């Protein structure tokens, strides 16, 4: 380490434990964004784990909230570790093929990037050896939205190299993802790239893309459509809401910092996995410069529905307070920030970046048939398939499957009723970035 900045950082880190243990617990605000920025969180969390695992923070600038830390509880002669956490930032999309049925909006966003994927496949530097070509589909979910981009990429590779070179397509998603639906689509959907395709081998990987997914210098072409909007952890609660763009002040700063860190983590891992001369194409739901996403209306109506559910006793106030969805729509400047110094980041360079206004396919249908109920049903089913599993993750740990289903059913029906009363389009943006790996593998 060198430089004045490094010395100051070392001094902050040395002083952090003393400050943490000198501060009265009644004045603790462990999720202060400054502690994220200065990397001085650990001593505060350590003290809470040891002295007050369930901590009421009444001095936060965003209002009072409870912060839960790991606690060890002795039962008889056995010691059990109990974990109290905020809701996970993301759960796998609703199973049973629900995402495949209701994800037309993300499919439209990904469609903007297919021409860039085709260009990227034409630009890959293939070696002269006979090693298999590796295509990685990061965040595949249940697979239907991956069929067209994978087919296009394979067609370009085949045109360049012929049909003898093996092609592996790795579909990555969270371990609890509905991979059964993915393989059903690959085996039965008429649009499947795997049907009647010799030497094409689909595979699945159940692992977060915030970890290494494939070996170093292994991937020729990477594709990630809409999945990179999910952050790796929830840094704090969102008072009065569950949606990141609806947060303000210090809370929004904490999420923005988490999103920036996760984007750099994602890029560094993909850079390690890409071969030199490989390409990575990422498309995400984008945010306007002011941080709004265009989806505020539907999430506000969902938020009001959750408030109704608390009043009805369907969920508790504590469960509602824990709910946060780790979807962070990125602004163009957020995507480009890691490349601001020198134009490179971990041997990746930007070849293309564009923003497109995304048409709402459900609204297009409504303009033809003027059916408010059908429009509301499509929007509510989309919200349920994408976000309800994550929101349900905040329910009490002992919740049974029947209660989880009841939660999603009530959320969907209440949201549908609200949306039908005032039809609106989801006017969102899609951002696409194309990256090339330089250097030597």
C-alpha positions as CSV (number, residue, x, y, z in Angstrom):
1,X,0.0,0.0,0.0
2,X,1.2,3.5,-0.6
3,X,0.0,7.1,-0.7
4,X,-1.8,9.4,1.7
5,X,-5.2,7.8,1.0
6,X,-3.9,4.4,2.0
7,X,-2.5,5.7,5.2
8,X,-5.7,7.4,6.1
9,X,-7.7,4.2,5.4
10,X,-5.4,2.2,7.7
11,X,-5.9,4.7,10.4
12,X,-9.7,4.5,10.0
13,X,-9.6,0.7,10.2
14,X,-7.4,0.7,13.3
15,X,-9.7,3.2,15.0
16,X,-13.0,1.5,14.1
17,X,-13.0,-1.2,16.9
18,X,-12.4,1.4,19.6
19,X,-15.2,3.6,18.2
20,X,-17.6,0.7,17.9
21,X,-17.1,-0.4,21.5
22,X,-17.1,3.2,22.9
23,X,-20.4,4.1,21.3
24,X,-23.5,3.4,23.5
25,X,-25.7,0.7,21.9
26,X,-28.7,3.1,22.1
27,X,-26.8,5.3,19.6
28,X,-25.8,2.5,17.2
29,X,-26.7,3.1,13.6
30,X,-24.8,0.1,12.0
31,X,-26.1,0.7,8.5
32,X,-24.8,4.2,8.3
33,X,-23.7,4.6,4.6
34,X,-20.4,6.1,5.8
35,X,-19.4,2.7,7.3
36,X,-20.0,1.1,3.9
37,X,-17.9,3.7,2.2
38,X,-15.0,3.4,4.7
39,X,-15.2,-0.4,5.1
40,X,-15.5,0.0,8.9
41,X,-18.7,-2.1,9.4
42,X,-17.2,-5.3,10.9
43,X,-16.5,-4.1,14.5
44,X,-20.0,-2.8,14.8
45,X,-21.6,-6.0,13.6
46,X,-19.2,-8.0,15.9
47,X,-20.4,-6.1,18.9
48,X,-24.0,-6.5,18.0
49,X,-23.6,-10.3,17.6
50,X,-22.0,-10.5,21.0
51,X,-24.1,-8.1,23.0
52,X,-27.4,-7.4,21.2
53,X,-28.3,-9.7,18.3
54,X,-31.7,-8.1,17.9
55,X,-31.1,-4.3,17.9
56,X,-33.6,-1.5,17.7
57,X,-32.0,1.4,15.8
58,X,-33.9,4.5,16.8
59,X,-31.3,7.1,15.7
60,X,-31.2,6.3,12.0
61,X,-31.8,9.3,9.6
62,X,-34.2,7.1,7.7
63,X,-36.3,6.3,10.8
64,X,-36.4,3.5,13.4
65,X,-35.9,-0.1,12.3
66,X,-34.7,-3.4,13.8
67,X,-31.3,-4.9,12.7
68,X,-30.8,-8.6,13.3
69,X,-27.4,-10.2,13.6
70,X,-26.3,-13.8,14.2
71,X,-27.1,-15.1,17.6
72,X,-26.1,-18.3,19.4
73,X,-28.8,-19.9,21.6
74,X,-28.1,-22.8,23.9
75,X,-30.8,-25.4,24.1
76,X,-30.0,-28.2,26.6
77,X,-26.4,-29.2,25.8
78,X,-26.6,-28.3,22.2
79,X,-25.7,-24.9,20.8
80,X,-27.7,-23.7,17.8
81,X,-26.9,-20.8,15.6
82,X,-29.9,-18.7,14.7
83,X,-29.7,-16.3,11.8
84,X,-31.8,-13.1,11.7
85,X,-31.4,-11.4,8.4
86,X,-33.2,-9.0,6.0
87,X,-34.9,-10.6,3.1
88,X,-32.6,-12.1,0.5
89,X,-31.9,-9.6,-2.4
90,X,-33.3,-12.1,-4.9
91,X,-35.0,-15.4,-5.1
92,X,-35.3,-17.5,-8.2
93,X,-38.3,-16.6,-10.4
94,X,-41.6,-18.3,-9.6
95,X,-41.3,-22.0,-10.5
96,X,-43.6,-24.2,-12.6
97,X,-42.6,-22.2,-15.7
98,X,-44.3,-19.1,-14.4
99,X,-41.5,-16.8,-15.5
100,X,-41.5,-18.4,-19.0
101,X,-45.2,-17.6,-19.3
102,X,-45.1,-14.0,-18.0
103,X,-41.7,-12.5,-19.0
104,X,-42.5,-10.9,-22.3
105,X,-41.3,-7.5,-21.0
106,X,-37.7,-8.8,-20.3
107,X,-37.8,-10.7,-23.6
108,X,-38.5,-7.4,-25.4
109,X,-35.6,-5.7,-23.6
110,X,-33.2,-8.6,-24.5
111,X,-34.3,-8.4,-28.1
112,X,-32.7,-5.0,-28.5
113,X,-29.3,-6.6,-27.7
114,X,-29.5,-9.6,-30.1
115,X,-28.0,-7.7,-33.0
116,X,-25.1,-6.7,-30.7
117,X,-24.8,-10.4,-29.7
118,X,-24.6,-11.3,-33.3
119,X,-21.9,-8.8,-34.0
120,X,-20.0,-9.9,-30.9
121,X,-20.1,-13.5,-32.1
122,X,-18.6,-12.4,-35.4
123,X,-15.8,-10.6,-33.6
124,X,-14.6,-13.4,-31.2
125,X,-11.0,-14.4,-31.7
126,X,-11.2,-18.2,-32.0
127,X,-8.1,-20.2,-31.6
128,X,-6.8,-22.7,-34.2
129,X,-7.2,-25.6,-31.9
130,X,-10.2,-28.0,-31.8
131,X,-11.3,-27.1,-28.2
132,X,-15.1,-26.7,-27.7
133,X,-16.6,-23.3,-28.1
134,X,-18.1,-22.1,-24.8
135,X,-21.1,-19.8,-24.6
136,X,-22.3,-18.7,-21.1
137,X,-25.8,-17.6,-20.4
138,X,-25.6,-15.8,-17.1
139,X,-29.0,-15.6,-15.3
140,X,-30.9,-17.9,-17.6
141,X,-33.9,-18.3,-15.3
142,X,-36.3,-20.9,-17.0
143,X,-34.8,-20.6,-20.4
144,X,-37.4,-19.3,-22.8
145,X,-35.9,-15.9,-23.1
146,X,-32.5,-17.5,-23.9
147,X,-33.6,-19.5,-26.9
148,X,-33.4,-16.7,-29.5
149,X,-30.1,-15.2,-28.4
150,X,-28.4,-18.6,-28.0
151,X,-29.7,-19.7,-31.4
152,X,-28.3,-16.5,-33.1
153,X,-24.9,-16.9,-31.4
154,X,-24.7,-20.6,-32.4
155,X,-25.6,-19.8,-36.0
156,X,-22.8,-17.2,-36.3
157,X,-20.3,-19.6,-34.8
158,X,-21.4,-22.4,-37.1
159,X,-21.0,-20.1,-40.1
160,X,-17.5,-19.3,-39.1
161,X,-16.2,-22.7,-37.9
162,X,-18.5,-25.3,-39.4
163,X,-20.6,-28.0,-37.7
164,X,-17.8,-30.2,-36.4
165,X,-16.6,-27.9,-33.6
166,X,-18.4,-28.8,-30.3
167,X,-20.4,-26.0,-28.7
168,X,-21.2,-26.0,-25.0
169,X,-23.9,-23.6,-23.8
170,X,-23.9,-23.1,-20.0
171,X,-27.1,-21.8,-18.5
172,X,-26.3,-20.3,-15.0
173,X,-28.8,-19.2,-12.3
174,X,-29.4,-19.5,-8.6
175,X,-29.4,-23.1,-7.2
176,X,-33.1,-22.9,-6.5
177,X,-33.9,-21.9,-10.1
178,X,-36.5,-24.0,-11.9
179,X,-34.0,-25.9,-14.1
180,X,-36.7,-28.5,-14.9
181,X,-38.6,-25.9,-16.9
182,X,-35.4,-24.8,-18.6
183,X,-34.6,-28.3,-19.9
184,X,-38.3,-28.9,-20.8
185,X,-38.1,-25.8,-23.0
186,X,-34.8,-26.9,-24.5
187,X,-36.2,-30.3,-25.3
188,X,-39.7,-29.4,-26.5
189,X,-40.0,-25.8,-27.6
190,X,-40.0,-25.5,-31.4
191,X,-37.7,-22.5,-31.1
192,X,-35.1,-24.4,-29.1
193,X,-31.5,-24.0,-30.3
194,X,-30.8,-27.6,-29.1
195,X,-33.3,-29.4,-31.4
196,X,-31.7,-31.0,-34.4
197,X,-28.4,-29.4,-33.5
198,X,-25.5,-31.8,-33.7
199,X,-22.5,-31.1,-31.4
200,X,-24.4,-28.5,-29.3
201,X,-24.4,-29.4,-25.6
202,X,-26.7,-27.5,-23.2
203,X,-25.6,-27.5,-19.6
204,X,-26.8,-25.9,-16.3
205,X,-24.9,-24.4,-13.4
206,X,-26.7,-23.7,-10.1
207,X,-24.6,-20.9,-8.6
208,X,-24.8,-17.2,-8.1
209,X,-22.9,-15.2,-10.7
210,X,-21.4,-13.2,-7.9
211,X,-19.1,-16.2,-7.6
212,X,-16.9,-17.9,-10.2
213,X,-19.1,-19.8,-12.5
214,X,-16.6,-21.3,-15.0
215,X,-12.8,-21.8,-15.1
216,X,-10.5,-18.9,-16.0
217,X,-10.0,-18.2,-19.7
218,X,-12.8,-20.5,-20.6
219,X,-15.7,-18.5,-22.1
220,X,-15.7,-17.3,-25.7
221,X,-19.0,-15.5,-25.6
222,X,-21.1,-14.3,-22.6
223,X,-24.7,-13.2,-22.5
224,X,-26.6,-11.7,-19.6
225,X,-30.1,-10.4,-20.2
226,X,-31.8,-8.6,-17.3
227,X,-30.3,-10.7,-14.5
228,X,-27.5,-8.2,-13.8
229,X,-30.1,-5.8,-12.2
230,X,-30.0,-8.0,-9.1
231,X,-27.6,-7.0,-6.3
232,X,-25.9,-9.5,-4.1
233,X,-27.2,-8.2,-0.7
234,X,-29.6,-5.8,0.9
235,X,-27.6,-3.2,2.8
236,X,-30.5,-1.7,4.7
237,X,-34.2,-1.6,4.9
238,X,-36.3,0.8,2.8
239,X,-38.7,2.7,5.1
240,X,-42.2,2.6,3.7
241,X,-41.3,0.7,0.5
242,X,-39.5,-2.3,-0.9
243,X,-38.2,-0.9,-4.3
244,X,-34.8,0.6,-4.5
245,X,-35.7,3.5,-6.8
246,X,-38.3,4.6,-4.3
247,X,-35.7,5.1,-1.6
248,X,-34.1,8.4,-0.8
249,X,-31.2,10.0,1.0
250,X,-28.8,7.8,2.9
251,X,-30.8,4.7,2.1
252,X,-30.5,5.3,-1.6
253,X,-26.8,6.1,-1.2
254,X,-26.3,2.7,0.5
255,X,-28.1,0.9,-2.3
256,X,-26.2,2.8,-5.0
257,X,-22.9,1.9,-3.4
258,X,-23.9,-1.8,-3.2
259,X,-25.0,-1.7,-6.8
260,X,-21.7,-0.2,-7.9
261,X,-19.7,-2.7,-5.9
262,X,-21.7,-5.6,-7.3
263,X,-21.3,-4.4,-10.9
264,X,-17.6,-4.3,-10.5
265,X,-17.6,-7.8,-8.9
266,X,-19.7,-9.1,-11.7
267,X,-17.4,-7.6,-14.3
268,X,-14.2,-8.8,-12.6
269,X,-15.5,-12.4,-12.4
270,X,-16.6,-12.4,-16.0
271,X,-13.3,-11.0,-17.1
272,X,-11.5,-13.8,-15.4
273,X,-13.8,-16.4,-17.1
274,X,-13.6,-14.9,-20.6
275,X,-10.8,-15.9,-23.0
276,X,-8.7,-13.1,-24.6
277,X,-10.7,-11.9,-27.6
278,X,-13.9,-13.1,-26.1
279,X,-17.0,-10.9,-25.8
280,X,-19.6,-10.2,-23.1
281,X,-23.0,-8.7,-23.9
282,X,-25.1,-7.5,-21.0
283,X,-28.6,-5.9,-21.2
284,X,-30.3,-4.5,-18.1
285,X,-33.5,-2.6,-17.2
286,X,-32.1,0.9,-17.1
287,X,-32.8,4.0,-15.1
288,X,-33.2,7.6,-16.2
289,X,-30.5,10.1,-15.0
290,X,-32.7,11.0,-12.1
291,X,-32.8,7.4,-10.9
292,X,-36.4,6.6,-11.9
293,X,-37.1,3.4,-13.8
294,X,-40.5,3.8,-15.4
295,X,-41.9,1.0,-13.3
296,X,-42.8,3.1,-10.3
297,X,-46.6,2.9,-10.9
298,X,-46.8,-0.9,-10.7
299,X,-44.5,-1.2,-7.7
300,X,-46.3,1.6,-5.9
301,X,-49.6,-0.3,-6.4
302,X,-47.9,-3.4,-5.1
303,X,-46.6,-1.5,-2.1
304,X,-50.2,-0.4,-1.3
305,X,-51.4,-4.0,-1.7
306,X,-48.8,-5.1,0.9
307,X,-50.1,-2.4,3.3
308,X,-53.6,-3.8,2.8
309,X,-52.3,-7.3,3.6
310,X,-50.8,-6.0,6.9
311,X,-54.1,-4.4,7.8
312,X,-55.9,-7.7,7.0
313,X,-53.5,-9.7,9.1
314,X,-52.3,-11.7,6.1
315,X,-48.7,-10.6,6.9
316,X,-47.2,-9.0,10.0
317,X,-45.8,-5.5,10.1
318,X,-42.4,-7.0,10.9
319,X,-42.6,-9.2,7.8
320,X,-43.5,-6.2,5.7
321,X,-40.7,-4.1,7.1
322,X,-38.2,-6.7,6.1
323,X,-39.3,-6.8,2.5
324,X,-36.9,-5.3,0.0
325,X,-36.3,-6.3,-3.6
326,X,-32.7,-6.2,-4.7
327,X,-33.4,-5.0,-8.3
328,X,-31.2,-2.0,-9.0
329,X,-32.0,-0.4,-12.5
330,X,-28.7,1.0,-13.7
331,X,-28.1,4.4,-15.3
332,X,-25.8,4.6,-18.3
333,X,-23.2,6.3,-16.1
334,X,-23.4,3.4,-13.6
335,X,-22.6,0.9,-16.3
336,X,-19.7,2.9,-17.6
337,X,-18.3,4.0,-14.2
338,X,-15.7,1.1,-13.9
339,X,-14.2,2.1,-17.2
340,X,-13.8,5.8,-16.4
341,X,-10.1,5.5,-15.7
342,X,-8.2,4.5,-18.8
343,X,-11.1,2.9,-20.6
344,X,-10.4,-0.6,-19.3
345,X,-11.5,-2.6,-16.3
346,X,-9.8,-6.0,-15.6
347,X,-8.8,-6.4,-19.2
348,X,-12.3,-5.5,-20.4
349,X,-13.0,-2.6,-22.7
350,X,-16.3,-1.1,-23.9
351,X,-17.1,-1.7,-27.5
352,X,-20.7,-0.4,-27.5
353,X,-23.3,1.0,-25.1
354,X,-26.8,2.1,-26.0
355,X,-30.1,2.9,-24.4
356,X,-33.5,2.0,-25.8
357,X,-37.1,2.9,-24.8
358,X,-38.9,-0.4,-24.3
359,X,-42.4,-0.9,-25.6
360,X,-44.8,-2.7,-23.1
361,X,-46.2,-5.7,-25.0
362,X,-49.2,-5.9,-22.6
363,X,-50.0,-2.3,-23.3
364,X,-49.9,-2.9,-27.1
365,X,-52.5,-5.6,-26.6
366,X,-54.6,-3.2,-24.5
367,X,-54.5,-0.5,-27.3
368,X,-56.1,-3.1,-29.6
369,X,-58.7,-4.7,-27.3
370,X,-59.2,-2.0,-24.5
371,X,-59.5,-4.9,-22.0
372,X,-58.5,-3.4,-18.7
373,X,-58.9,-6.7,-16.9
374,X,-56.6,-8.5,-19.3
375,X,-54.0,-5.7,-19.1
376,X,-54.1,-5.8,-15.3
377,X,-53.8,-9.6,-15.3
378,X,-50.7,-9.6,-17.5
379,X,-49.0,-6.9,-15.4
380,X,-49.9,-8.6,-12.1
381,X,-48.7,-12.0,-13.3
382,X,-45.5,-10.5,-14.5
383,X,-44.9,-8.9,-11.1
384,X,-45.7,-12.1,-9.3
385,X,-43.4,-14.2,-11.4
386,X,-40.4,-11.9,-11.0
387,X,-40.8,-10.3,-7.5
388,X,-43.2,-12.3,-5.3
389,X,-40.7,-15.0,-4.5
390,X,-38.2,-12.4,-3.2
391,X,-40.9,-10.6,-1.2
392,X,-42.1,-13.9,0.3
393,X,-38.5,-14.5,1.5
394,X,-39.3,-12.0,4.3
395,X,-42.1,-14.1,5.7
396,X,-41.4,-15.9,9.0
397,X,-39.0,-18.8,8.6
398,X,-41.5,-21.4,9.7
399,X,-44.0,-20.4,6.9
400,X,-45.3,-23.4,5.1
401,X,-45.7,-23.8,1.4
402,X,-49.5,-23.1,1.7
403,X,-48.9,-19.8,3.3
404,X,-46.3,-18.8,0.7
405,X,-48.8,-19.6,-2.1
406,X,-51.5,-17.7,-0.3
407,X,-49.2,-14.7,0.0
408,X,-48.5,-14.7,-3.7
409,X,-52.1,-15.2,-4.6
410,X,-53.3,-12.4,-2.4
411,X,-50.6,-10.0,-3.7
412,X,-51.4,-10.8,-7.3
413,X,-55.2,-10.4,-6.9
414,X,-54.9,-7.2,-4.9
415,X,-52.4,-5.8,-7.4
416,X,-54.6,-6.8,-10.3
417,X,-57.6,-5.0,-8.8
418,X,-55.6,-1.8,-8.3
419,X,-54.1,-1.8,-11.8
420,X,-57.4,-2.4,-13.5
421,X,-58.8,0.7,-11.9
422,X,-56.3,3.0,-13.6
423,X,-54.6,1.3,-16.7
424,X,-51.1,2.5,-17.4
425,X,-48.2,1.2,-19.5
426,X,-44.8,0.2,-18.0
427,X,-42.6,2.7,-19.8
428,X,-39.2,1.3,-19.1
429,X,-35.7,1.5,-20.6
430,X,-33.2,-1.2,-21.6
431,X,-29.5,-0.6,-21.6
432,X,-27.0,-2.8,-23.5
433,X,-23.3,-2.8,-23.1
434,X,-20.8,-4.9,-25.2
435,X,-17.4,-5.7,-23.7
436,X,-14.3,-7.3,-25.2
437,X,-11.5,-8.9,-23.3
438,X,-8.0,-7.8,-24.3
439,X,-4.7,-9.3,-23.4
440,X,-3.4,-12.9,-23.7
441,X,-5.2,-15.9,-22.2
